[in-house]
Amino acid sequence: MTERYDVAVIGGGSAGLAALKKLADLGRQAVLIEAGRQVGTKNVSGGILYSKKPRHGKVHNVEDVYGNFSEAPVERKITKYILHAVSKDKDFAIDLTAAHEYQANFGYSVLLGRLNAWFAKQAAEAAEKAGGGIVSGVHVRSIGWGDEGRAVIETDELEPFEVKAVIAADGVNSEIAVMTGARPKFSPAQLYQGVKVIAKLPEQVLEERFGMGPDEGAAHLFAGDVTLGHIGGGFAYTNRDTLSIGAVYHFDSLMDKPAEPSALVDALLRNPLVSEFVRDEVAVKQEIDRNLPKEEQLRVRFAVSKLVKTWNELRDAYYSPSARKKLVESGKYKSDDEIRSRLESIKNDLQSKYGAKFETDYVELEYSAKLVPDGKRCMMKKPYHKNILFVGDAAGRGVFIGPRIEGLNVGIDDAVRAAESIVRAIDRNNFAPEYMGEYYSQQVEASPYTRDMREIDKDYLKTFLDATKDVPKDIVGQRYGMIFRLISSSAFRGLAVGLANMLGYDKLLPLVESEETYVQVPIEIAERLGKQVTASYTPTIPSVAERVASLKYDDDRQSHIKVTKPESEFMKKMVTLCPTKCYSLEDGKVVLQHEACIECGTCAKETEWRHPRGEKGIVYQYG
């Protein structure tokens, strides 16, 4: 007999987990299906998780869903938000902290590998009490409809099962949307491509570097020559003991002038300010004397590797107050001074016995990439299909307006609205799209985030303009003339914003989101006003091959990508734009070269693209 549940949530990201938790709290039986072996191993974000307090309307925040959110493994509360206009070694910093704090309770830097695992634990505990739970390592293959309009879900790993309603939280490359015909695949004009690396930096070294305390964090955005002429920019977010360094660009800008994604993040890492951000002391092993007996070479290799590993781990602990305290309380060390002495002893052994060197460089831990929906351009007008409700990235929803970048909180708000809509439908036993779908659509329409995706907020604009008051007006004014004069005037700003909102984002975006705005103006500002920044070293940046080699995969012999248009211009550009160089051009045709895929979906538009089967593919540690 086919198993039946009230609700299936497809996708174990932050939105899907919030939906599961809310459904369980409302007493409904729901099961979440996640393709990864563990929840969180497929998720990537820049990223900052916001909690908002809009003046008009209500949003559902993360702390509303998880009452014990204060215990969550977030990284740092962002207390400083800086925009940098850069050109070569010149940097002009603009403090946008007031804009970051606009209508916000808080914004935390997060790593989804850690955070979503915690969300999953809370959601699973609640769901199991209602007869549901989380099933990981399962990939949804198809959805059909059976008796009484129930959705019949087929997977690669389980027997088919039926549900009354579905919440699709399977991301920007939503297979549920495509297989059901709910929406077409997003186009490059509707998307951003983001690429990110995680750089290691001991906790107290990081705090000293950025001039902040244990309960503080910083976010730095970059525009100018680091964009390599593309529309977008870079970011550097402080985590607890790492940095998230990344580049996010309009996908159509990359299609117009293809550049390797790794080159864009490399350009950011080579910027002197960013190089200094990630700078650290790094142990460098020396070549082993090949004249030694092989047994001795092996012994030396293991001894050096063990010492370097011990030095790195102990150094990280020494620069972390909580870890240092644990070492002393455990009795392994009597005091902080003893830990420091042990560190110095290991360093001396590495230098004197094995010729190791300690150099200034940076350490990269993880490379990742993803597509991000631009809600202004691609949010679903009707985020439902039959008895399926789409949330977050799957519904094309996100707030991306200049330096305002919000996606995680939007998905969580959508998830709560979807859960409440389904509970209402269950109570009335009516899952018809005219009832459940339309009600959910109305709820999403009422969200302040939807308004932000459609209209300019004049109060946010004023906050931003106040922060940029020191930028010479002639640099911007000569390009945007009357528009800039109107929005800069407190008397006419409301009128200008009203006219702009009447025109709509589709008319305004070509003016605002341009190469001039993201490249030429920041370069001119930096060259005229910027301070010189000098890097103390040249970072040793890994190649794409080295980055891929350091990632963890559960390999699948069955490819999840099929090239259907090997001679199209789009696919030829994928040879450059694939973040892990999965494609090559042979005899004028694009060939899938190898399976180092990190499931970003960059190529999805013109391929038969699916997520890998359950437990297969990329396994992110940080995300």
C-alpha positions as CSV (number, residue, x, y, z in Angstrom):
1,M,0.0,0.0,0.0
2,T,1.3,3.5,-0.9
3,E,2.4,5.5,2.0
4,R,0.6,8.8,2.6
5,Y,1.6,12.0,4.4
6,D,0.1,15.4,4.8
7,V,2.9,17.4,3.2
8,A,6.2,16.8,1.4
9,V,8.9,19.5,1.6
10,I,11.4,19.1,-1.3
11,G,14.9,20.5,-0.4
12,G,16.8,20.8,2.8
13,G,18.0,24.3,2.6
14,S,17.1,27.0,5.1
15,A,13.7,27.7,3.5
16,G,12.7,24.0,3.3
17,L,13.8,23.4,6.9
18,A,11.8,26.4,8.1
19,A,8.7,25.1,6.3
20,L,9.1,21.7,8.0
21,K,9.6,23.2,11.4
22,K,6.5,25.5,11.0
23,L,4.3,22.6,9.8
24,A,5.4,20.5,12.7
25,D,4.7,23.3,15.2
26,L,1.2,23.6,13.7
27,G,0.7,19.9,14.3
28,R,0.9,18.7,10.7
29,Q,2.6,15.5,9.5
30,A,5.3,16.5,7.0
31,V,8.4,14.8,5.5
32,L,11.3,16.6,4.1
33,I,13.2,15.0,1.2
34,E,16.9,16.0,0.8
35,A,19.3,14.7,-1.8
36,G,22.5,15.2,0.2
37,R,23.7,12.5,2.5
38,Q,23.4,15.0,5.3
39,V,21.4,18.2,5.4
40,G,23.6,21.3,4.7
41,T,26.2,19.5,2.5
42,K,24.6,20.9,-0.7
43,N,24.0,24.5,0.5
44,V,26.0,27.6,-0.3
45,S,25.4,31.2,0.6
46,G,27.5,34.4,0.7
47,G,26.1,34.9,3.2
48,I,24.3,37.1,5.8
49,L,21.1,36.0,7.5
50,Y,18.9,38.9,8.4
51,S,16.1,39.4,10.8
52,K,14.0,42.4,9.8
53,K,11.4,44.8,11.3
54,P,9.7,46.6,8.4
55,R,7.7,49.7,9.1
56,H,4.8,48.4,7.0
57,G,3.6,44.9,7.1
58,K,5.1,41.8,8.8
59,V,7.8,39.3,8.0
60,H,8.5,35.9,9.6
61,N,12.0,35.9,10.9
62,V,14.3,33.1,11.8
63,E,13.9,33.6,15.5
64,D,10.1,33.3,15.1
65,V,10.6,29.8,13.6
66,Y,13.3,28.7,16.0
67,G,12.6,29.9,19.5
68,N,16.1,28.8,20.6
69,F,17.8,30.6,17.8
70,S,20.2,32.2,20.3
71,E,21.8,28.8,20.5
72,A,22.3,28.5,16.7
73,P,25.9,28.2,15.3
74,V,25.9,31.5,13.5
75,E,29.3,33.1,12.9
76,R,29.4,36.8,13.7
77,K,26.8,39.6,14.2
78,I,27.7,42.1,11.4
79,T,28.2,45.5,13.1
80,K,30.2,47.1,10.4
81,Y,29.2,47.3,6.7
82,I,31.7,49.0,4.3
83,L,31.6,49.6,0.5
84,H,35.0,50.0,-1.2
85,A,35.6,51.7,-4.5
86,V,38.9,50.3,-5.7
87,S,41.4,50.9,-8.5
88,K,44.7,49.1,-8.4
89,D,46.2,50.1,-5.0
90,K,43.7,52.9,-4.3
91,D,40.8,52.3,-2.0
92,F,38.0,54.7,-1.0
93,A,35.8,53.3,1.8
94,I,32.1,54.3,2.4
95,D,30.5,53.3,5.6
96,L,27.1,51.8,4.8
97,T,26.4,50.4,8.3
98,A,23.3,52.6,8.6
99,A,22.0,51.1,5.4
100,H,22.8,47.6,6.6
101,E,20.9,48.2,9.9
102,Y,17.9,49.7,8.1
103,Q,14.8,48.1,9.5
104,A,16.9,45.2,10.8
105,N,17.0,43.4,14.1
106,F,20.3,41.8,13.2
107,G,22.4,40.3,10.4
108,Y,24.7,37.4,11.1
109,S,27.3,36.0,8.9
110,V,26.6,32.3,8.4
111,L,28.1,29.1,7.0
112,L,25.2,26.9,5.9
113,G,27.1,23.6,6.4
114,R,26.9,24.3,10.1
115,L,23.8,26.3,10.4
116,N,21.5,24.2,8.3
117,A,22.6,21.1,10.2
118,W,21.4,22.8,13.4
119,F,18.2,23.9,11.7
120,A,17.7,20.3,10.6
121,K,18.1,18.9,14.2
122,Q,15.4,21.3,15.5
123,A,13.1,20.7,12.6
124,A,13.5,16.9,12.7
125,E,12.8,16.8,16.4
126,A,9.6,18.8,16.0
127,A,8.5,16.9,12.8
128,E,9.0,13.4,14.4
129,K,6.5,14.3,17.2
130,A,3.9,14.9,14.4
131,G,4.7,11.6,12.6
132,G,7.0,13.1,10.0
133,G,10.7,13.8,9.8
134,I,13.7,14.3,7.4
135,V,14.7,11.7,4.8
136,S,18.2,12.5,3.4
137,G,20.0,10.9,0.5
138,V,16.9,10.8,-1.7
139,H,16.4,12.6,-5.0
140,V,12.9,13.3,-6.4
141,R,12.6,12.0,-9.9
142,S,9.1,13.0,-10.8
143,I,5.7,14.3,-9.4
144,G,2.4,13.2,-10.8
145,W,-1.2,13.3,-9.5
146,G,-3.4,10.4,-8.3
147,D,-6.7,9.9,-6.7
148,E,-8.3,12.9,-5.0
149,G,-5.6,15.2,-6.5
150,R,-2.9,13.9,-4.2
151,A,0.7,14.4,-5.5
152,V,2.4,11.2,-6.2
153,I,6.2,11.6,-5.6
154,E,8.6,9.2,-7.2
155,T,12.3,9.1,-6.2
156,D,15.5,7.3,-7.3
157,E,15.7,5.6,-3.9
158,L,12.3,5.0,-2.4
159,E,8.9,3.5,-3.3
160,P,6.4,6.2,-4.5
161,F,4.4,8.0,-1.8
162,E,1.5,10.4,-1.8
163,V,0.9,13.7,-0.1
164,K,-1.9,16.3,0.0
165,A,0.5,19.2,-0.7
166,V,4.1,19.9,-1.6
167,I,6.4,22.7,-0.8
168,A,9.1,23.1,-3.4
169,A,12.3,24.4,-1.8
170,D,14.8,22.9,-4.2
171,G,16.6,26.0,-5.1
172,V,17.1,28.3,-8.1
173,N,17.5,25.3,-10.5
174,S,14.3,23.8,-9.2
175,E,13.6,20.5,-10.9
176,I,10.1,20.5,-9.4
177,A,9.3,23.7,-11.3
178,V,10.7,22.3,-14.6
179,M,9.2,18.8,-14.4
180,T,5.7,20.2,-13.6
181,G,5.8,23.1,-16.0
182,A,5.3,25.6,-13.2
183,R,7.8,28.0,-14.7
184,P,10.6,27.8,-17.4
185,K,14.2,27.8,-16.4
186,F,15.5,31.2,-15.5
187,S,17.4,33.1,-18.2
188,P,20.9,34.7,-17.7
189,A,19.2,38.1,-17.5
190,Q,17.3,37.0,-14.4
191,L,20.3,35.6,-12.5
192,Y,23.5,36.3,-10.8
193,Q,26.5,33.9,-10.7
194,G,28.3,33.8,-7.4
195,V,31.7,32.2,-6.6
196,K,33.2,32.0,-3.2
197,V,36.2,30.8,-1.2
198,I,36.6,30.2,2.5
199,A,39.9,31.5,3.9
200,K,41.2,30.3,7.2
201,L,42.2,32.9,9.9
202,P,42.5,32.3,13.6
203,E,39.7,33.9,15.7
204,Q,41.7,36.5,17.6
205,V,44.0,37.2,14.7
206,L,40.8,38.0,12.7
207,E,39.4,40.2,15.4
208,E,42.6,42.2,15.6
209,R,42.9,42.5,11.8
210,F,39.4,44.0,11.5
211,G,39.5,46.0,14.8
212,M,36.5,44.3,16.4
213,G,35.5,42.4,19.5
214,P,34.3,38.8,20.0
215,D,30.7,39.7,19.5
216,E,31.3,41.8,16.4
217,G,31.7,41.2,12.7
218,A,32.3,43.1,9.5
219,A,31.1,42.9,5.9
220,H,33.1,44.6,3.1
221,L,31.8,45.0,-0.5
222,F,33.9,45.9,-3.5
223,A,33.3,47.6,-6.8
224,G,35.7,49.0,-9.4
225,D,38.6,47.3,-11.2
226,V,38.2,44.0,-9.3
227,T,35.0,43.4,-11.4
228,L,37.2,43.0,-14.5
229,G,34.7,45.1,-16.4
230,H,31.5,43.2,-15.3
231,I,28.4,44.3,-13.6
232,G,28.6,43.2,-10.0
233,G,31.2,43.2,-7.2
234,G,33.0,41.4,-4.5
235,F,32.5,40.7,-0.8
236,A,34.4,39.7,2.3
237,Y,32.5,38.6,5.4
238,T,34.0,37.8,8.7
239,N,33.1,34.4,10.2
240,R,34.1,33.1,13.6
241,D,37.5,31.9,12.5
242,T,37.3,32.1,8.7
243,L,36.6,34.7,6.0
244,S,34.0,34.3,3.2
245,I,35.6,35.9,0.1
246,G,33.5,36.0,-3.1
247,A,32.3,37.6,-6.3
248,V,28.7,38.0,-7.5
249,Y,28.0,39.1,-11.0
250,H,25.0,39.5,-13.3
251,F,25.0,36.3,-15.4
252,D,24.1,38.2,-18.6
253,S,27.1,40.5,-18.0
254,L,29.3,37.4,-17.9
255,M,27.6,36.0,-21.0
256,D,28.4,39.3,-22.8
257,K,32.1,39.2,-21.8
258,P,32.9,35.6,-20.6
259,A,35.4,35.4,-17.7
260,E,36.3,32.4,-15.7
261,P,34.5,32.6,-12.3
262,S,37.8,31.6,-10.6
263,A,39.5,34.6,-12.2
264,L,36.9,37.0,-10.7
265,V,37.4,35.8,-7.2
266,D,41.2,35.7,-7.8
267,A,41.1,39.3,-8.9
268,L,39.5,40.1,-5.5
269,L,42.1,38.1,-3.6
270,R,44.9,40.0,-5.4
271,N,43.4,43.4,-4.4
272,P,45.9,44.7,-1.8
273,L,43.3,45.3,0.8
274,V,41.8,41.9,0.5
275,S,45.3,40.3,0.4
276,E,45.9,41.9,3.8
277,F,42.6,40.8,5.1
278,V,43.4,37.1,4.5
279,R,47.1,37.3,5.4
280,D,48.4,34.7,7.9
281,E,51.5,32.8,9.0
282,V,51.7,29.6,7.0
283,A,54.0,26.6,7.6
284,V,55.7,25.5,4.3
285,K,57.2,22.0,4.0
286,Q,60.5,21.6,2.2
287,E,61.4,19.0,-0.3
288,I,62.6,15.8,1.3
289,D,66.2,14.7,0.4
290,R,65.7,12.1,-2.4
291,N,69.1,10.6,-1.5
292,L,67.7,9.3,1.8
293,P,66.5,5.7,2.0
294,K,62.8,5.4,1.0
295,E,61.9,4.3,4.5
296,E,63.5,7.4,5.9
297,Q,61.8,9.6,3.4
298,L,58.5,8.1,4.4
299,R,59.2,8.6,8.1
300,V,60.2,12.2,7.6
301,R,57.1,12.9,5.4
302,F,54.8,11.6,8.1
303,A,56.7,13.3,10.9
304,V,56.5,16.7,9.2
305,S,52.9,16.3,8.3
306,K,52.0,15.4,11.8
307,L,53.9,18.4,13.3
308,V,52.4,20.8,10.8
309,K,48.9,19.5,11.6
310,T,49.5,19.8,15.3
311,W,50.9,23.3,15.0
312,N,47.9,24.5,12.9
313,E,45.4,23.0,15.3
314,L,47.1,24.2,18.4
315,R,47.6,27.6,17.0
316,D,43.9,27.9,16.1
317,A,43.0,26.8,19.7
318,Y,45.5,29.3,21.2
319,Y,43.9,32.2,19.3
320,S,40.4,31.1,20.3
321,P,39.5,32.0,24.0
322,S,36.9,29.2,24.3
323,A,39.2,26.6,22.8
324,R,42.2,27.8,24.8
325,K,40.1,27.6,28.0
326,K,39.0,24.0,27.2
327,L,42.6,22.9,26.8
328,V,43.5,24.3,30.2
329,E,40.4,22.9,31.9
330,S,41.0,19.5,30.4
331,G,44.4,19.3,32.1
332,K,46.3,18.9,28.9
333,Y,48.0,22.2,29.5
334,K,48.4,24.0,32.8
335,S,48.2,27.6,31.4
336,D,48.0,29.7,28.3
337,D,51.7,30.3,28.6
338,E,52.3,26.5,28.4
339,I,50.2,26.4,25.2
340,R,52.3,29.2,23.7
341,S,55.5,27.5,24.7
342,R,54.4,24.2,23.0
343,L,53.6,26.2,19.9
344,E,57.1,27.7,19.8
345,S,58.6,24.3,20.5
346,I,56.8,22.7,17.5
347,K,57.8,25.6,15.3
348,N,61.4,25.3,16.3
349,D,61.4,21.5,15.6
350,L,59.9,22.1,12.1
351,Q,62.6,24.6,11.3
352,S,65.6,23.0,12.9
353,K,65.0,19.3,12.2
354,Y,63.1,19.4,9.0
355,G,64.0,22.8,7.4
356,A,60.4,24.0,7.2
357,K,59.7,27.7,6.7
358,F,57.1,29.9,8.0
359,E,55.9,32.4,5.4
360,T,53.2,35.1,5.0
361,D,50.5,33.8,2.8
362,Y,46.8,32.7,3.1
363,V,45.1,29.4,3.5
364,E,42.1,28.5,1.4
365,L,39.7,25.9,2.7
366,E,36.8,25.5,0.2
367,Y,35.8,26.7,-3.2
368,S,32.1,26.9,-4.2
369,A,29.7,28.5,-6.7
370,K,26.0,29.0,-7.2
371,L,23.3,30.9,-9.2
372,V,21.2,33.4,-7.4
373,P,17.8,34.7,-8.6
374,D,17.3,38.4,-9.0
375,G,13.8,38.8,-7.5
376,K,13.3,42.1,-9.3
377,R,13.4,40.2,-12.6
378,C,12.3,36.7,-12.0
379,M,10.0,36.2,-8.9
380,M,7.1,34.0,-9.9
381,K,3.9,36.0,-10.3
382,K,1.9,32.9,-9.2
383,P,4.3,30.9,-7.0
384,Y,2.2,27.7,-7.1
385,H,1.2,24.9,-9.5
386,K,-1.8,22.7,-8.6
387,N,-1.0,21.7,-5.0
388,I,2.7,22.6,-5.1
389,L,3.9,25.9,-3.4
390,F,7.3,27.3,-4.4
391,V,9.4,29.2,-1.8
392,G,12.7,31.2,-1.8
393,D,15.1,30.6,-4.6
394,A,12.8,28.1,-6.3
395,A,10.2,30.8,-6.6
396,G,12.9,33.3,-7.9
397,R,12.7,35.4,-4.8
398,G,15.5,37.5,-3.4
399,V,16.2,41.2,-2.6
400,F,19.2,42.5,-4.5
401,I,19.3,46.2,-4.7
402,G,22.8,47.7,-4.9
403,P,24.5,46.9,-1.6
404,R,21.3,45.4,-0.1
405,I,21.6,41.6,-0.5
406,E,19.0,39.4,1.1
407,G,18.0,35.9,0.2
408,L,18.0,33.6,3.3
409,N,15.5,35.7,5.2
410,V,13.2,35.9,2.2
411,G,13.1,32.1,1.8
412,I,12.3,31.7,5.5
413,D,9.5,34.2,5.3
414,D,8.1,32.4,2.2
415,A,8.3,29.1,4.0
416,V,6.2,30.2,6.9
417,R,3.6,31.6,4.6
418,A,3.5,28.4,2.6
419,A,3.2,26.3,5.7
420,E,0.3,28.4,7.0
421,S,-1.4,28.2,3.7
422,I,-1.2,24.4,3.6
423,V,-2.5,24.1,7.2
424,R,-5.5,26.3,6.2
425,A,-6.1,24.0,3.2
426,I,-5.8,20.8,5.3
427,D,-8.3,22.2,7.8
428,R,-10.8,22.8,5.0
429,N,-9.7,19.8,2.9
430,N,-9.4,22.0,-0.1
431,F,-6.0,21.9,-2.0
432,A,-7.3,23.3,-5.3
433,P,-5.0,25.9,-6.8
434,E,-7.9,28.4,-6.7
435,Y,-8.0,28.0,-3.0
436,M,-4.7,27.0,-1.5
437,G,-2.4,28.4,-4.3
438,E,-4.2,31.7,-4.6
439,Y,-4.3,32.2,-0.8
440,Y,-0.5,31.5,-0.7
441,S,0.0,33.9,-3.6
442,Q,-1.9,36.6,-1.7
443,Q,0.2,36.0,1.4
444,V,3.4,36.3,-0.6
445,E,2.1,39.4,-2.3
446,A,1.5,40.9,1.2
447,S,5.1,40.3,2.2
448,P,7.2,43.5,2.6
449,Y,10.0,41.6,0.7
450,T,7.7,41.5,-2.4
451,R,7.3,45.2,-2.2
452,D,11.1,45.6,-2.0
453,M,11.4,43.5,-5.2
454,R,9.1,45.9,-7.0
455,E,9.6,49.4,-5.6
456,I,12.3,51.7,-4.5
457,D,12.1,52.5,-0.8
458,K,12.7,56.2,-0.5
459,D,13.7,55.9,3.2
460,Y,16.4,53.3,2.4
461,L,17.5,55.5,-0.5
462,K,17.9,58.4,1.8
463,T,20.0,56.3,4.2
464,F,22.2,55.2,1.3
465,L,22.6,58.8,0.0
466,D,23.5,60.1,3.5
467,A,26.3,57.5,3.7
468,T,27.7,58.6,0.3
469,K,27.5,62.4,0.9
470,D,31.3,62.7,0.7
471,V,31.4,61.4,-2.9
472,P,31.9,64.4,-5.2
473,K,28.6,65.1,-7.0
474,D,30.2,65.8,-10.3
475,I,31.5,62.2,-10.7
476,V,27.9,60.8,-10.5
477,G,26.0,63.9,-11.6
478,Q,27.7,64.2,-15.0
479,R,26.5,60.7,-15.8
480,Y,23.0,60.7,-14.3
481,G,22.2,64.4,-14.4
482,M,18.6,65.3,-13.6
483,I,17.9,61.9,-11.9
484,F,20.7,62.3,-9.4
485,R,19.8,65.9,-8.7
486,L,16.2,64.9,-8.0
487,I,17.0,62.0,-5.6
488,S,19.6,64.1,-3.8
489,S,17.1,66.8,-3.0
490,S,15.0,66.1,0.1
491,A,12.3,68.2,-1.4
492,F,12.0,66.3,-4.6
493,R,13.2,62.8,-3.6
494,G,9.6,61.6,-2.9
495,L,8.4,62.8,-6.2
496,A,11.4,61.3,-8.0
497,V,11.0,57.9,-6.3
498,G,7.2,58.0,-7.1
499,L,7.9,58.6,-10.7
500,A,10.6,55.9,-10.8
501,N,8.2,53.3,-9.2
502,M,5.6,54.3,-11.8
503,L,8.1,53.5,-14.5
504,G,9.0,50.2,-12.9
505,Y,12.3,48.5,-12.3
506,D,12.4,47.1,-15.8
507,K,12.9,50.7,-17.1
508,L,15.3,51.8,-14.4
509,L,17.6,48.9,-14.1
510,P,19.5,49.5,-17.4
511,L,20.4,52.9,-16.0
512,V,21.3,51.9,-12.5
513,E,22.8,48.4,-13.0
514,S,25.4,49.3,-15.6
515,E,29.1,49.0,-16.2
516,E,29.4,52.7,-15.4
517,T,27.8,52.2,-12.0
518,Y,29.8,49.1,-11.0
519,V,33.1,49.8,-12.7
520,Q,33.8,53.2,-14.1
521,V,32.3,55.4,-11.3
522,P,34.0,53.4,-8.5
523,I,37.3,53.5,-10.3
524,E,37.1,57.3,-10.7
525,I,36.1,57.7,-7.0
526,A,39.1,55.5,-5.9
527,E,41.6,57.3,-8.2
528,R,40.5,60.7,-7.0
529,L,39.8,60.1,-3.3
530,G,41.3,56.8,-2.5
531,K,44.1,56.0,-0.1
532,Q,47.0,53.9,-1.2
533,V,47.0,50.3,0.2
534,T,50.1,48.2,-0.1
535,A,50.1,44.5,0.2
536,S,53.0,42.9,2.3
537,Y,53.1,39.8,0.1
538,T,51.7,38.1,-3.0
539,P,49.1,35.5,-2.2
540,T,49.6,32.0,-3.6
541,I,46.3,31.4,-5.2
542,P,45.3,27.8,-6.0
543,S,44.4,26.8,-9.5
544,V,40.9,25.5,-10.4
545,A,42.3,22.0,-10.5
546,E,43.8,22.4,-7.0
547,R,40.6,23.8,-5.7
548,V,38.6,21.0,-7.1
549,A,41.0,18.4,-5.8
550,S,40.5,19.7,-2.2
551,L,36.7,19.3,-2.4
552,K,34.9,16.2,-1.3
553,Y,32.6,14.2,-3.7
554,D,30.5,11.1,-3.5
555,D,31.1,10.2,-7.2
556,D,28.2,9.0,-9.3
557,R,28.9,6.9,-12.4
558,Q,25.6,8.2,-13.8
559,S,26.0,11.8,-15.1
560,H,23.3,14.2,-13.9
561,I,24.0,16.5,-16.9
562,K,23.3,15.8,-20.6
563,V,24.5,18.3,-23.3
564,T,21.6,18.7,-25.8
565,K,22.9,21.7,-27.8
566,P,26.7,21.1,-28.2
567,E,27.1,23.7,-30.9
568,S,25.1,26.5,-29.4
569,E,26.7,29.8,-28.5
570,F,25.5,29.5,-24.9
571,M,27.2,26.1,-24.4
572,K,30.4,27.4,-26.0
573,K,30.5,30.1,-23.4
574,M,30.2,27.4,-20.7
575,V,33.7,26.3,-21.5
576,T,34.8,29.6,-19.9
577,L,31.9,30.2,-17.4
578,C,31.7,26.8,-15.7
579,P,33.4,27.4,-12.3
580,T,35.1,24.0,-12.3
581,K,35.9,23.7,-16.1
582,C,33.6,20.8,-16.7
583,Y,33.4,21.5,-20.4
584,S,35.8,21.5,-23.4
585,L,35.4,22.4,-27.1
586,E,36.2,19.6,-29.5
587,D,35.8,20.0,-33.2
588,G,33.3,22.8,-32.7
589,K,31.2,20.9,-30.2
590,V,31.0,21.3,-26.5
591,V,31.8,18.1,-24.6
592,L,31.2,17.4,-20.9
593,Q,34.8,16.8,-20.0
594,H,34.7,15.5,-16.5
595,E,32.5,15.3,-13.4
596,A,34.1,17.8,-11.1
597,C,30.7,19.4,-11.0
598,I,29.7,21.5,-7.9
599,E,26.1,21.6,-9.0
600,C,25.9,25.4,-9.4
601,G,23.6,25.0,-12.4
602,T,25.5,27.6,-14.5
603,C,24.9,25.4,-17.6
604,A,21.3,24.4,-16.7
605,K,19.6,26.7,-19.3
606,E,20.6,24.6,-22.3
607,T,21.3,21.2,-20.8
608,E,19.2,18.4,-19.4
609,W,20.3,19.3,-15.8
610,R,19.3,17.4,-12.7
611,H,20.6,17.3,-9.2
612,P,22.6,14.1,-8.7
613,R,21.0,11.0,-7.2
614,G,20.7,10.7,-3.5
615,E,24.0,10.9,-1.5
616,K,25.9,11.6,-4.7
617,G,27.9,14.7,-5.9
618,I,29.5,17.6,-4.0
619,V,29.7,17.5,-0.3
620,Y,30.4,20.9,1.1
621,Q,31.9,21.3,4.6
622,Y,31.3,25.0,5.0
623,G,28.8,26.1,2.3
